[in-house]
Amino acid sequence: MVVEDNQAWLKYPKHRWIYNKLELSLSLGYDAGPACVPITKSGNYIVRPIYNLYGMGIGAKIITLSKDDIEDMANHAHIPPGYFWCEAFEGTHYSIDYQRTAAPLSSIFYWEPICSMIGETDEKQLTRFKSWIKIENINIDLPRFLNQLDGVDLLNVELIGNKIIEVHLRSGNDVMYDRPIGTKLIPVWADDSGTINISNEDPYTKYDAFGYLDHVRLGYRIED
């Protein structure tokens, strides 16, 4: 089973564009642009790397930008090279795993939700989730372009409200597949003292990202 994005990158070479978060945002019709391209209206924006196969929210932050920032943005102010800006959304953070069905590519039922989670986040620390809770599967209309991911059997889709923010060519919630609705998955961090029931997905991955993460996840604790 593919559990990491770097594995998916190697397995699905013709679908690698899905990991270009700027391209995905533009395909979804969001107000977004790369470093050096200024915003068109004042508001709250999420800034993050265009590519981040490591995940964990590395480099992501929410900032407020105004039209007064436009001239400076053309010179890389506020948005570092290799990063992009996108309108920020508010609402419940969902993580939903989908499996491919036998429906035609044109069908809205091409992907079936198999495990849905709600995440409790902290906007001040986007790299550090407080918990994930398993909920009844919810049906959210997915864009038809996801039907073109032929050969991919599982998708993990993250949303804020009904707005897709990331798509992964892998499972994301598999540790919760056999758990009952209402089960809570609590990340255990290096500065916590909680019991670990589930280890990190890949024992060979350095979950501090060699210093790019201030909050190092050691594993998870399950609360039924």
N, C-alpha and C positions, 0 to 999 in steps of 0.2 A: 504493500500500500504506500502511495506517495503521501508523506506527512510534512515535508518541508518544501518551500518554494524553489530552492535551488535544485531539488530533485525533479520538480515539475518542469523547470526551465530546460533541463536536459531531456526529459521524456517527451515533451510536446513542443519541439522547436518552431513549428509553424504558427503556434498560438502565443508566442512570447509577448506579443504586443499587449496582451491583457495586463501585463505587469508594468506597463507604462502608465502610471497613475494620471498623468496629464492627459494622455490620449484617451483613457477611459472616461475621465471627467468631461472632456469635450464631446465624446461620443454620446454621453448621457445628457448633453445640452446644458451643462453647468457653465457659469461664468468663471473662467479660469485662464491662466496664462503662465508662461515660464518667466524666469528671472530676466530682467531688462524690458519686459512688456508691462506697461503700467496698467493699473486698474482703471475702470471707467466710472466707478461710483464708490462713494464712501461706505464702509461697512466692516463687518468682521470676516476675516479670512483665515483659513487654515493653510499653513506653510509647511511643506515637507518635501523630501527628495522625490524626484520624478520616478526613480527606481529604488526600491528597497526590498530585496528578496529576503533579507533577514527578518523583517517584520518588527514587532515589539514597539512600533511607533517611533523608531529612531529619528531624531531631528524634527519631529512634528511639534508645532505650536500654533496657537490661535492668537492672532494679532488684529488690532484695529488699524485700518488704513483709511486715509482721506484723500481727496483730490489734491491737497497740499503736498502729498508725497509723490505725485506723478513724476515730476522732473527728476527727483532723486532716484526713483525706481529705475529709470533708464540707465543709471550708473551702478546698478546692483545694490542700492540701498534697500534694506528690509528683506530682500529675497536673495539668498546666496546663489552663486552659479551652481547649476545642477538641480536646483529646487524649483518648485512652482507654487503658485497661489491659486486658491479656489474658494468660492463663497462658502462660508461656514454654515452648517445646518444645525438645528436644534431638534431634540426629541430623543426617543428611546433608542439605545444602541443594540442592534440585533446582530447575531451571528447565526446563519442558517446553512446547514449542509443540504445539498440537493443531489439526487441520483438521476441519471439519465433514464428516460422511459422509452418505450417502443413507438411512441407517437411520431408522426412525420415532422420534418424540420420546421415546417410552417406552423405547427400547432403551438398553442399557448401552454399546452400540457407536456412539453418536451422535457421539462425538469420537474421532479417531484420532491418536495421538502421531506427530509427524513429525520432531522434533528434541529430544533430551534432553541436558541438561547438568548437571554437578555443580559447585557453587561452593565455593571455599575461602574461608572467612570468618574474621574476627577479632571475637570478641564484644566486645572493648574499643573497636572502631572499626567500627560497623555500617554506616557509609557507605563503607567501603573494602574491596572484595573483593580477594583476592590473585590468584585465577585462576578460570577456567571451563574445564572439560574436557568434550568431547563424548563421550557414551557410547551404547551400544546403547539403543534406545528401550525404556522400561519402561512397563508397563501398571499404572496406578493407578486404582482405581474412583473415578470422579468423581460428585459428588452429582447427583441427577436434576434439581435446579433449574437447573443449567447448560444443560440441554437446552432451556430456555425462552428462551434468548438467540437468538431467531430473527433472521435477517438477518446474523448475525455469522459470518464464515467462518473466522476464526483466533482462537485463544485462547492466551495465555501464562499458565501456572499455575506459581506458585512454592510449594514445599512444604519443610517441614523434617520429615524422615522421611516418614511418610504423612499429615502434617497440612498441609492447604492454608493458606497464610498470605496469599496475594494472588492475584487474578485480573485479567488485563488483556485488554481487548477489542482485541487487536492481536498481531502477532508479537513475539517477544523475542529469538529466537536466529537470525534469518534470515541473519546474516553467516556462520553455520556450516553452513547447509543443504548446501552442496556440499563440505564438508570431510570428510576421513575420520575414523572413530572414533579417539579418542585425541588429536585435535588440541587444543592448549591455547591458550586466549585469555587474555592477560594484560593487565589494565588498566594503562595508563601514566599516572602521576600527575605533577602539576606539580613535585614534589620528586624525581622519578625522572630517570634519564639514559638510559632505554631507547629503542630504536627504535620508531617508530610505523608499523605496517603498515596499520591501518584507522582512519579518522577517526571522531570521534563521529557518532552517527546523524544529527543535525540541525545543520548548520553555523551556523544562526541562534540556537540555544539557548545561553545563557550557563551553562556547566556549573559555575559557582561559585554559582549561584542567588542572585546579588547579595549574597553574603556569608553565606548560610545554610549553606554547606558549607565546612568547613576543608580538605577533601581534594578538589582539583580534578582531574577526569579529563580528559586531553588526547586520549586515543584508546586504541588497543589494539595489542598485539604478538602475532603468531601464532607458535606453535611446533608444527610438525608432528611 
